[in-house]
Amino acid sequence: MGGDSISESEAVEQVFNDTLSSGEGLRRGDDGMEDMKRFRELFLSFQVDAVGPEVDACLARGTTPKAFLACCQKCMEEIGEKFDAGEYYLPELVVAGEMFKGVSERIKPLLEATDSTSRGILVLGTPQGDIHNLGKDIFKVLAEADGITVHDLGVDVPPTAFVEELETTGASVLGMSALVTAAFEPIQEVIRLLDEKGLRNKVRVILGGGVTTREMADRLGADAQTQDAYEGIKIVRTFTTTGE
C-alpha cells in the first residue's frame, strides 16, 4: 500500500461515491455524510464500545448497510497503511478486525439475499505467507448477501488446502486476497495444482487485495482481478451464471 493520507472529507466522499456506484446512497440529506464522519472517527480511534451502538443508531436513521461496508473498507486501508509504515502494530490490526466483525454482524441480516437459492459456490481465502483478512472478510459479507455460498478457509492457507476444498465442495470459483507479494508464489502453486488435477477448466480464479494488479493476475494465471469488492461480486456473479 502506501501513499499520502487523505482528509476526512475526502474519505467520506469516497464512501459516498462507492455506495452510489453500487446502486445505493448513504441516505438523503447531509445527515448521512455526518453519520459516516462520526462512524469513521470512532473506528479510526479504536472506540470499540462505541462503534456498535453508533451503527445501530445510524441504521435507525436510515443509513444504508453498504455505506458501513464501504466506510470500513476505507478505514481498514488507512489502518493497513499505518501498519505498513510501522506506525501501528499487530494489536491495532486485531482490534480493527474485531470492530469490523461486530459491524458485519449487525448489518449482515439487512444484506441477506431474499432468494434462498444459492447463486453459486465460492472458495475464499488468503494464501500462504499472508495473514491479512479484512478485505477478504468484507468481500465475504457482500458475497453471502448476494446469495453466493462461501467456504472461507481463513488466512495463511496452503495451496493444497485450496485445491482440496474445491474438490470437496465442487465450487466453480476460487477467490484469493493478497496484501503482500509473498503470496504470489503460493497463488501460482494453487493454479499449477489445479492444472495438475484437471480442475483448471472447471474453476475460475479471481484475485483481490492491495498488491494485486490485472497484469500480475495474468502472469500468475488467474482469470480476473479487482481491488473493489463490489466489482468482485459482479465478476463472481458472471462466472457462476455463465461459466465464462
FIGUBA-330268 format. One line per 4 residues: their letters; for each residue x, y, z negated of N, C-alpha, C. Coordinates in Angstrom, 1 decimal, always signed. Layout:
A) X Y Z X Y Z X Y Z  ...
//
This chain:
MGGD) +0.8 -1.2 +0.0 +0.0 +0.0 +0.0 +0.9 +1.2 +0.0  +0.4 +2.3 -0.6 +1.3 +3.5 -0.7 +0.5 +4.7 -0.2  +1.2 +5.8 +0.0 +0.6 +7.0 +0.5 +0.2 +7.9 -0.7  -0.1 +9.2 -0.4 -0.4 +10.1 -1.4 -1.8 +9.9 -2.0
SISE) -1.9 +10.2 -3.3 -3.3 +10.0 -3.9 -4.2 +11.0 -3.3  -5.5 +10.7 -3.2 -6.5 +11.6 -2.7 -7.2 +12.2 -3.8  -7.8 +13.4 -3.6 -8.5 +14.1 -4.6 -9.8 +13.3 -4.9  -10.4 +13.7 -6.1 -11.7 +13.1 -6.5 -12.8 +13.3 -5.5
SEAV) -12.9 +14.6 -5.0 -13.9 +14.9 -4.0 -13.7 +14.1 -2.7  -12.5 +13.9 -2.3 -12.2 +13.2 -1.1 -12.6 +11.7 -1.3  -12.2 +11.2 -2.4 -12.5 +9.8 -2.7 -14.0 +9.5 -2.7  -14.8 +10.4 -3.4 -16.2 +10.2 -3.4 -16.8 +10.4 -2.0
EQVF) -16.3 +11.3 -1.2 -16.7 +11.5 +0.2 -16.5 +10.2 +1.0  -15.4 +9.5 +0.7 -15.1 +8.3 +1.4 -16.1 +7.2 +1.0  -16.5 +7.2 -0.3 -17.5 +6.2 -0.7 -18.8 +6.5 +0.0  -19.2 +7.8 +0.1 -20.4 +8.2 +0.8 -20.4 +7.7 +2.2
NDTL) -19.3 +8.0 +2.9 -19.2 +7.6 +4.3 -19.2 +6.1 +4.5  -18.6 +5.3 +3.5 -18.6 +3.9 +3.6 -20.0 +3.3 +3.5  -20.8 +3.9 +2.5 -22.1 +3.4 +2.3 -23.1 +3.8 +3.5  -22.8 +4.9 +4.1 -23.6 +5.3 +5.3 -23.3 +4.3 +6.4
SSGE) -22.0 +4.0 +6.6 -21.6 +3.1 +7.7 -22.2 +1.7 +7.5  -22.5 +1.3 +6.3 -23.1 +0.0 +6.0 -24.6 +0.0 +6.1  -25.1 +1.2 +6.4 -26.6 +1.3 +6.5 -27.3 +1.8 +5.3  -26.5 +2.2 +4.3 -27.1 +2.8 +3.1 -26.4 +4.0 +2.7
GLRR) -27.2 +5.0 +2.1 -26.5 +6.2 +1.5 -26.4 +5.9 +0.0  -25.9 +6.9 -0.7 -25.8 +6.8 -2.1 -27.2 +7.0 -2.7  -27.8 +8.1 -2.4 -29.3 +8.3 -2.6 -29.4 +9.8 -2.3  -30.6 +10.2 -2.1 -30.8 +11.6 -1.7 -30.4 +12.6 -2.7
GDDG) -29.9 +13.8 -2.2 -29.5 +14.9 -3.1 -28.1 +14.8 -3.5  -27.7 +15.8 -4.3 -26.3 +15.8 -4.7 -26.1 +15.0 -6.0  -27.2 +14.5 -6.6 -27.0 +13.7 -7.8 -26.3 +12.4 -7.6  -26.5 +11.9 -6.4 -25.8 +10.6 -6.1 -24.3 +10.8 -6.0
MEDM) -23.9 +11.9 -5.5 -22.4 +12.2 -5.5 -21.9 +12.4 -6.9  -22.7 +13.1 -7.7 -22.3 +13.3 -9.1 -22.2 +12.0 -9.8  -23.1 +11.1 -9.6 -23.1 +9.8 -10.2 -21.8 +9.1 -9.9  -21.4 +9.1 -8.6 -20.2 +8.4 -8.2 -18.9 +9.1 -8.8
KRFR) -18.9 +10.4 -8.9 -17.8 +11.1 -9.5 -17.6 +10.6 -11.0  -18.8 +10.6 -11.7 -18.7 +10.2 -13.1 -18.3 +8.7 -13.2  -18.9 +7.9 -12.4 -18.5 +6.4 -12.4 -17.0 +6.3 -12.1  -16.5 +7.0 -11.1 -15.1 +6.9 -10.7 -14.2 +7.3 -11.9
ELFL) -14.6 +8.4 -12.6 -13.8 +8.9 -13.7 -13.7 +7.8 -14.8  -14.8 +7.2 -15.1 -14.9 +6.2 -16.1 -14.0 +5.0 -15.8  -14.1 +4.6 -14.5 -13.4 +3.4 -14.0 -11.9 +3.6 -14.1  -11.5 +4.8 -13.5 -10.1 +5.0 -13.4 -9.4 +5.4 -14.8
SFQV) -10.2 +5.7 -15.8 -9.7 +5.9 -17.1 -9.9 +4.7 -18.0  -10.3 +3.6 -17.4 -10.5 +2.3 -18.1 -11.4 +2.4 -19.3  -12.5 +3.1 -19.1 -13.5 +3.2 -20.1 -14.4 +1.9 -20.1  -13.9 +0.8 -20.5 -14.6 -0.5 -20.4 -16.0 -0.5 -20.9
DAVG) -16.2 +0.1 -22.1 -17.5 +0.0 -22.7 -18.5 +1.0 -22.1  -18.0 +2.0 -21.4 -18.9 +3.0 -20.8 -19.3 +2.7 -19.4  -18.5 +1.9 -18.7 -18.8 +1.6 -17.2 -20.1 +0.9 -17.0  -20.4 -0.1 -17.8 -21.6 -0.9 -17.6 -22.9 -0.1 -17.8
PEVD) -23.0 +0.6 -19.0 -24.2 +1.5 -19.2 -24.3 +2.6 -18.1  -23.2 +3.1 -17.6 -23.3 +4.1 -16.5 -23.9 +3.5 -15.3  -23.5 +2.3 -14.9 -24.0 +1.6 -13.8 -25.6 +1.4 -13.9  -26.0 +1.0 -15.1 -27.4 +0.8 -15.3 -28.2 +2.1 -15.2
ACLA) -27.6 +3.2 -15.7 -28.3 +4.5 -15.7 -28.4 +5.0 -14.2  -27.3 +4.8 -13.5 -27.3 +5.3 -12.1 -28.2 +4.5 -11.2  -28.3 +3.2 -11.5 -29.2 +2.3 -10.7 -30.7 +2.8 -11.0  -30.9 +3.1 -12.3 -32.3 +3.5 -12.6 -32.7 +4.8 -11.9
RGTT) -31.6 +5.6 -11.6 -31.9 +6.9 -10.9 -31.9 +6.8 -9.4  -31.6 +5.5 -8.9 -31.8 +5.3 -7.5 -30.5 +5.2 -6.7  -29.3 +5.2 -7.4 -28.1 +5.0 -6.7 -28.0 +3.5 -6.2  -27.6 +3.4 -4.9 -27.6 +2.0 -4.3 -26.5 +1.1 -4.8
PKAF) -26.8 -0.2 -4.9 -25.7 -1.1 -5.3 -24.5 -1.1 -4.5  -24.7 -0.9 -3.2 -23.5 -0.9 -2.3 -22.6 +0.3 -2.5  -23.2 +1.4 -3.1 -22.3 +2.5 -3.4 -21.3 +2.2 -4.5  -21.8 +1.3 -5.4 -20.9 +0.9 -6.5 -19.7 +0.0 -6.0
LACC) -20.1 -0.9 -5.0 -19.1 -1.7 -4.4 -18.0 -0.9 -3.7  -18.5 +0.1 -2.9 -17.6 +0.9 -2.2 -16.7 +1.7 -3.1  -17.3 +2.2 -4.2 -16.5 +3.0 -5.2 -15.5 +2.2 -5.9  -15.9 +1.0 -6.3 -15.0 +0.0 -6.9 -13.8 -0.3 -6.0
QKCM) -14.1 -0.4 -4.7 -13.0 -0.7 -3.8 -12.0 +0.4 -3.7  -12.5 +1.6 -3.7 -11.6 +2.8 -3.6 -10.8 +2.9 -5.0  -11.5 +2.7 -6.1 -10.8 +2.7 -7.4 -9.7 +1.7 -7.5  -10.0 +0.5 -7.0 -9.0 -0.6 -7.0 -7.8 -0.3 -6.1
EEIG) -8.1 +0.4 -5.0 -7.0 +0.7 -4.1 -6.0 +1.7 -4.9  -6.6 +2.7 -5.6 -5.8 +3.6 -6.3 -5.0 +3.0 -7.4  -5.7 +2.1 -8.2 -5.0 +1.3 -9.3 -3.9 +0.5 -8.7  -4.2 -0.2 -7.5 -3.2 -1.0 -6.9 -2.0 -0.2 -6.5
EKFD) -2.2 +1.0 -6.0 -1.1 +1.8 -5.5 -0.2 +2.2 -6.7  -0.8 +2.5 -7.9 -0.1 +2.8 -9.1 +0.7 +1.6 -9.6  +0.1 +0.4 -9.4 +0.8 -0.8 -9.9 +2.0 -1.0 -9.0  +1.8 -0.8 -7.7 +3.0 -1.0 -6.7 +4.1 +0.0 -7.0
AGEY) +3.7 +1.2 -7.5 +4.7 +2.3 -7.7 +5.3 +2.2 -9.1  +4.8 +1.2 -9.9 +5.4 +1.0 -11.2 +4.8 +1.9 -12.3  +3.7 +2.6 -12.0 +3.0 +3.4 -13.0 +2.1 +2.6 -13.8  +1.5 +1.5 -13.3 +0.6 +0.6 -14.0 +1.3 -0.8 -14.0
YLPE) +0.8 -1.6 -15.0 +1.4 -2.9 -15.1 +0.2 -3.9 -15.1  +0.5 -5.2 -15.4 -0.5 -6.2 -15.3 -1.7 -6.0 -16.2  -1.5 -5.5 -17.4 -2.7 -5.3 -18.3 -3.7 -4.4 -17.6  -3.3 -3.3 -16.9 -4.2 -2.4 -16.3 -5.0 -3.2 -15.2
LVVA) -4.3 -4.0 -14.4 -4.9 -4.8 -13.4 -6.0 -5.7 -14.0  -5.6 -6.4 -15.1 -6.6 -7.3 -15.7 -7.8 -6.6 -16.2  -7.6 -5.4 -16.9 -8.8 -4.6 -17.3 -9.6 -4.2 -16.2  -9.0 -3.7 -15.1 -9.7 -3.3 -13.9 -10.6 -4.4 -13.3
GEMF) -10.0 -5.6 -13.3 -10.7 -6.8 -12.8 -11.9 -7.1 -13.7  -11.7 -7.0 -15.0 -12.9 -7.3 -15.9 -14.0 -6.3 -15.7  -13.6 -5.0 -15.5 -14.6 -4.0 -15.2 -15.4 -4.3 -13.9  -14.6 -4.7 -12.9 -15.3 -5.0 -11.6 -16.3 -6.2 -11.8
KGVS) -15.8 -7.2 -12.5 -16.7 -8.3 -12.7 -18.0 -7.9 -13.4  -17.9 -7.0 -14.4 -19.0 -6.5 -15.1 -20.0 -5.8 -14.2  -19.4 -4.9 -13.3 -20.2 -4.2 -12.4 -20.9 -5.1 -11.4  -20.2 -6.1 -10.9 -20.7 -7.0 -9.9 -21.9 -7.9 -10.5
ERIK) -21.7 -8.2 -11.8 -22.8 -9.0 -12.4 -24.1 -8.2 -12.5  -23.9 -6.9 -12.7 -25.1 -6.0 -12.8 -25.8 -5.8 -11.5  -25.0 -5.7 -10.4 -25.6 -5.3 -9.1 -25.9 -6.5 -8.2  -25.3 -7.7 -8.5 -25.4 -8.8 -7.6 -26.9 -9.2 -7.4
PLLE) -27.7 -9.2 -8.5 -29.1 -9.6 -8.3 -29.9 -8.7 -7.3  -29.4 -7.4 -7.3 -30.0 -6.4 -6.4 -29.6 -6.6 -4.9  -28.5 -7.4 -4.7 -27.9 -7.6 -3.4 -28.3 -8.9 -2.8  -28.9 -9.8 -3.6 -29.1 -11.1 -3.2 -30.0 -11.2 -1.9
ATDS) -29.7 -12.0 -1.0 -30.4 -12.2 +0.2 -31.8 -12.7 -0.1  -32.8 -12.2 +0.6 -34.2 -12.7 +0.3 -34.4 -14.0 +0.9  -33.7 -14.4 +2.0 -33.9 -15.7 +2.6 -33.0 -16.7 +1.9  -33.5 -17.8 +1.4 -32.7 -18.7 +0.7 -31.9 -19.7 +1.6
TSRG) -32.1 -19.6 +2.9 -31.4 -20.4 +3.8 -30.0 -19.9 +4.0  -29.0 -20.7 +3.8 -27.6 -20.3 +4.0 -27.3 -19.9 +5.4  -26.5 -18.8 +5.5 -26.1 -18.3 +6.9 -24.8 -18.9 +7.3  -24.3 -19.9 +6.5 -23.0 -20.5 +6.9 -22.2 -20.7 +5.6
ILVL) -21.1 -21.4 +5.8 -20.2 -21.8 +4.6 -18.8 -21.2 +4.9  -18.3 -20.5 +3.8 -17.1 -19.8 +3.9 -16.2 -20.3 +2.7  -14.9 -20.7 +3.1 -13.9 -21.0 +2.0 -13.1 -19.7 +1.9  -12.9 -19.3 +0.7 -12.2 -18.0 +0.4 -11.1 -18.1 -0.6
GTPQ) -10.1 -17.4 -0.5 -9.0 -17.4 -1.5 -7.8 -16.5 -1.1  -7.0 -16.3 -2.1 -5.8 -15.5 -2.0 -4.6 -16.5 -1.8  -3.8 -16.5 -0.8 -2.8 -17.5 -0.5 -1.7 -17.6 -1.6  -1.0 -18.7 -1.6 +0.1 -18.9 -2.5 +1.1 -17.8 -2.4
GDIH) +1.6 -17.3 -3.5 +2.5 -16.2 -3.6 +1.9 -14.9 -3.8  +0.6 -14.8 -3.9 -0.2 -13.6 -4.1 -1.2 -13.8 -5.2  -1.3 -12.9 -6.2 -2.2 -13.1 -7.3 -3.3 -12.0 -7.4  -3.4 -11.2 -6.3 -4.4 -10.2 -6.3 -5.7 -10.8 -5.9
NLGK) -6.8 -10.3 -6.6 -8.1 -10.9 -6.3 -9.2 -9.9 -6.2  -9.0 -8.7 -6.4 -10.1 -7.7 -6.5 -10.8 -7.5 -5.1  -10.0 -7.3 -4.1 -10.6 -7.1 -2.8 -11.3 -8.3 -2.4  -10.8 -9.5 -2.7 -11.4 -10.8 -2.4 -12.7 -10.9 -3.1
DIFK) -12.8 -10.5 -4.4 -14.0 -10.6 -5.2 -15.1 -9.6 -4.6  -14.7 -8.4 -4.2 -15.7 -7.5 -3.6 -16.3 -8.2 -2.3  -15.4 -8.7 -1.5 -15.9 -9.4 -0.3 -16.8 -10.6 -0.6  -16.5 -11.3 -1.6 -17.3 -12.5 -2.1 -18.7 -12.0 -2.4
VLAE) -18.8 -10.9 -3.2 -20.1 -10.4 -3.6 -21.0 -10.1 -2.4  -20.3 -9.4 -1.5 -21.1 -9.0 -0.3 -21.5 -10.2 +0.6  -20.6 -11.2 +0.7 -20.9 -12.4 +1.5 -22.0 -13.1 +0.9  -22.0 -13.3 -0.4 -23.1 -14.1 -1.1 -24.4 -13.3 -0.9
ADGI) -24.3 -12.0 -1.0 -25.5 -11.2 -0.8 -26.1 -11.3 +0.6  -25.2 -11.6 +1.5 -25.6 -11.7 +2.9 -26.2 -13.1 +3.2  -26.2 -14.0 +2.2 -26.7 -15.3 +2.4 -25.7 -16.4 +2.8  -24.4 -16.0 +2.7 -23.3 -17.0 +3.0 -22.9 -17.7 +1.8
TVHD) -22.8 -19.0 +1.9 -22.3 -19.9 +0.8 -20.8 -19.8 +0.7  -20.3 -19.3 -0.4 -18.9 -19.1 -0.6 -18.3 -20.0 -1.6  -17.2 -20.7 -1.2 -16.4 -21.5 -2.0 -15.1 -20.8 -2.3  -15.0 -20.1 -3.5 -13.9 -19.3 -3.8 -12.8 -20.1 -4.6
LGVD) -11.6 -20.2 -4.0 -10.6 -21.0 -4.6 -9.7 -20.2 -5.5  -9.9 -18.9 -5.6 -9.1 -18.1 -6.5 -7.9 -17.5 -5.9  -6.8 -17.4 -6.7 -5.6 -16.8 -6.2 -4.4 -17.8 -6.2  -3.3 -17.4 -5.5 -2.1 -18.2 -5.5 -2.5 -19.7 -5.0
VPPT) -3.3 -19.8 -4.0 -3.8 -21.0 -3.5 -2.8 -21.7 -2.6  -2.4 -22.9 -2.8 -1.5 -23.7 -1.9 -2.2 -23.9 -0.6  -1.4 -24.0 +0.5 -2.0 -24.3 +1.8 -2.9 -25.5 +1.9  -2.4 -26.6 +1.2 -3.1 -27.9 +1.2 -4.5 -27.7 +0.6
AFVE) -4.6 -26.9 -0.4 -5.9 -26.7 -1.1 -6.9 -26.1 -0.2  -6.5 -25.1 +0.6 -7.4 -24.6 +1.6 -8.0 -25.6 +2.5  -7.1 -26.4 +3.1 -7.4 -27.4 +4.1 -8.3 -28.5 +3.4  -8.0 -28.9 +2.2 -8.8 -29.9 +1.5 -10.2 -29.4 +1.3
ELET) -10.3 -28.1 +0.9 -11.7 -27.6 +0.6 -12.5 -27.5 +1.9  -11.8 -27.1 +3.0 -12.5 -27.0 +4.3 -13.0 -28.4 +4.7  -12.2 -29.4 +4.5 -12.6 -30.8 +4.8 -13.8 -31.2 +3.9  -13.8 -30.9 +2.7 -14.8 -31.3 +1.7 -16.1 -30.6 +2.0
TGAS) -16.1 -29.3 +2.2 -17.3 -28.6 +2.4 -17.9 -28.5 +3.8  -17.0 -28.8 +4.8 -17.4 -28.6 +6.2 -17.6 -27.2 +6.6  -16.9 -26.3 +5.8 -17.0 -24.8 +6.2 -16.5 -24.5 +7.5  -17.1 -23.6 +8.2 -16.6 -23.2 +9.6 -15.8 -22.0 +9.6
VLGM) -15.7 -21.3 +8.4 -14.9 -20.1 +8.3 -14.0 -20.1 +7.1  -12.8 -19.7 +7.3 -11.8 -19.5 +6.2 -11.4 -18.1 +6.1  -11.5 -17.5 +4.9 -11.1 -16.1 +4.6 -10.0 -16.1 +3.7  -8.9 -15.4 +4.0 -7.7 -15.3 +3.1 -7.4 -13.8 +3.0
SALV) -7.2 -13.4 +1.7 -6.9 -12.0 +1.4 -5.5 -11.9 +0.9  -4.7 -10.9 +1.5 -3.3 -10.8 +1.0 -2.9 -9.4 +0.8  -2.3 -9.1 -0.3 -1.7 -7.8 -0.6 -0.2 -7.7 -0.7  +0.4 -8.9 -0.5 +1.9 -8.9 -0.5 +2.3 -9.8 +0.7
TAAF) +3.4 -9.4 +1.3 +3.9 -10.1 +2.5 +4.4 -11.5 +2.3  +4.6 -11.8 +1.0 +5.0 -13.2 +0.6 +3.9 -14.2 +1.0  +2.7 -13.7 +1.2 +1.6 -14.6 +1.5 +1.6 -15.0 +3.0  +2.3 -14.3 +3.8 +2.3 -14.6 +5.3 +2.7 -16.0 +5.6
EPIQ) +3.8 -16.5 +5.0 +4.3 -17.8 +5.3 +3.3 -18.9 +4.9  +2.7 -18.8 +3.7 +1.6 -19.8 +3.4 +0.4 -19.7 +4.3  +0.0 -18.5 +4.8 -1.1 -18.4 +5.7 -0.7 -19.1 +7.0  +0.5 -18.9 +7.5 +0.9 -19.6 +8.7 +0.9 -21.1 +8.5
EVIR) +1.3 -21.6 +7.3 +1.3 -23.0 +7.0 -0.2 -23.6 +7.0  -1.1 -22.8 +6.5 -2.5 -23.2 +6.5 -3.0 -23.5 +7.9  -2.7 -22.6 +8.8 -3.1 -22.7 +10.2 -2.4 -23.9 +10.9  -1.1 -24.1 +10.5 -0.4 -25.2 +11.0 -1.1 -26.5 +10.6
LLDE) -1.5 -26.6 +9.3 -2.1 -27.8 +8.8 -3.5 -28.0 +9.5  -4.2 -26.9 +9.8 -5.5 -27.1 +10.5 -5.2 -27.7 +11.8  -4.2 -27.2 +12.5 -3.9 -27.8 +13.8 -3.5 -29.3 +13.7  -2.7 -29.6 +12.7 -2.2 -31.0 +12.5 -3.4 -31.9 +12.2
KGLR) -4.4 -31.4 +11.5 -5.5 -32.3 +11.2 -6.7 -32.2 +12.2  -6.5 -31.5 +13.2 -7.5 -31.4 +14.3 -8.7 -30.6 +13.9  -8.5 -29.6 +12.9 -9.6 -28.8 +12.5 -9.6 -27.4 +13.0  -8.5 -27.0 +13.7 -8.4 -25.6 +14.1 -9.5 -25.2 +15.0
NKVR) -9.9 -26.0 +15.9 -11.0 -25.6 +16.8 -12.4 -25.5 +16.1  -12.5 -26.1 +14.9 -13.7 -26.1 +14.2 -13.8 -25.0 +13.1  -12.7 -24.4 +12.8 -12.6 -23.4 +11.7 -12.1 -22.0 +12.2  -12.9 -21.0 +12.0 -12.4 -19.6 +12.3 -11.7 -19.0 +11.1
VILG) -10.6 -18.4 +11.3 -9.8 -17.8 +10.2 -9.8 -16.3 +10.3  -10.2 -15.7 +9.2 -10.2 -14.2 +9.1 -9.3 -13.8 +7.9  -8.5 -12.8 +8.2 -7.6 -12.2 +7.2 -8.0 -10.9 +6.7  -7.8 -10.6 +5.4 -8.0 -9.2 +4.9 -7.0 -8.9 +3.9
GGVT) -7.0 -7.6 +3.4 -6.0 -7.2 +2.5 -5.1 -6.1 +3.0  -4.5 -5.4 +2.1 -3.8 -4.2 +2.4 -2.6 -4.4 +3.3  -1.9 -5.5 +3.3 -0.7 -5.7 +4.1 -1.0 -6.3 +5.5  -2.3 -6.7 +5.7 -2.6 -7.4 +7.0 -2.9 -6.3 +8.1
TREM) -2.6 -6.7 +9.3 -2.9 -5.9 +10.5 -3.4 -6.9 +11.5  -4.0 -6.3 +12.5 -4.5 -7.2 +13.6 -3.3 -7.8 +14.4  -2.3 -7.1 +14.5 -1.1 -7.6 +15.2 -0.5 -8.8 +14.4  -0.4 -8.6 +13.1 +0.1 -9.7 +12.2 -0.8 -10.9 +12.2
ADRL) -2.1 -10.6 +12.3 -3.1 -11.8 +12.3 -2.9 -12.6 +13.6  -2.6 -11.9 +14.7 -2.4 -12.6 +16.0 -1.1 -13.4 +15.9  -0.1 -12.8 +15.2 +1.2 -13.6 +15.1 +1.1 -14.8 +14.2  +0.2 -14.7 +13.2 +0.1 -15.8 +12.3 -0.9 -16.9 +12.9
GADA) -1.7 -16.5 +13.9 -2.6 -17.4 +14.5 -4.0 -17.3 +14.0  -4.4 -16.2 +13.3 -5.7 -16.1 +12.8 -6.6 -15.5 +13.9  -7.9 -15.7 +13.7 -8.9 -15.2 +14.7 -9.4 -13.8 +14.5  -9.3 -13.3 +13.3 -9.7 -11.9 +13.1 -9.1 -11.3 +11.9
QTQD) -9.1 -10.0 +11.8 -8.5 -9.3 +10.6 -9.3 -8.0 +10.4  -9.4 -7.6 +9.1 -10.0 -6.4 +8.8 -9.6 -6.0 +7.3  -9.6 -4.7 +7.0 -9.4 -4.3 +5.7 -10.7 -3.7 +5.1  -11.7 -3.8 +5.9 -13.0 -3.3 +5.5 -14.0 -4.4 +5.2
AYEG) -14.5 -4.5 +3.9 -15.3 -5.6 +3.5 -16.6 -5.7 +4.3  -17.2 -4.6 +4.7 -18.5 -4.6 +5.4 -18.2 -5.1 +6.8  -17.1 -4.7 +7.5 -16.8 -5.2 +8.8 -16.5 -6.7 +8.7  -15.9 -7.1 +7.6 -15.6 -8.5 +7.4 -16.9 -9.4 +7.4
IKIV) -17.9 -8.9 +6.8 -19.2 -9.6 +6.7 -19.8 -9.7 +8.1  -19.7 -8.7 +8.9 -20.2 -8.7 +10.3 -19.4 -9.8 +11.1  -18.1 -9.8 +10.9 -17.3 -10.8 +11.6 -17.7 -12.2 +11.2  -17.8 -12.5 +9.9 -18.1 -13.8 +9.5 -19.5 -14.2 +10.0
RTFT) -20.4 -13.2 +10.0 -21.8 -13.5 +10.5 -21.7 -13.9 +12.0  -20.9 -13.2 +12.7 -20.7 -13.6 +14.2 -20.2 -15.0 +14.3  -19.2 -15.3 +13.5 -18.6 -16.7 +13.5 -19.6 -17.8 +13.2  -20.4 -17.5 +12.2 -21.3 -18.5 +11.7 -22.6 -18.7 +12.6
TTGE) -22.9 -17.6 +13.3 -24.1 -17.7 +14.2 -23.8 -18.1 +15.6  -22.6 -17.7 +16.1 -22.3 -18.0 +17.5 -21.2 -19.1 +17.6  -20.4 -19.2 +16.5 -19.3 -20.2 +16.6 -18.1 -19.6 +17.4  -18.1 -18.3 +17.7 -17.1 -17.7 +18.5 -16.2 -16.8 +17.7
//
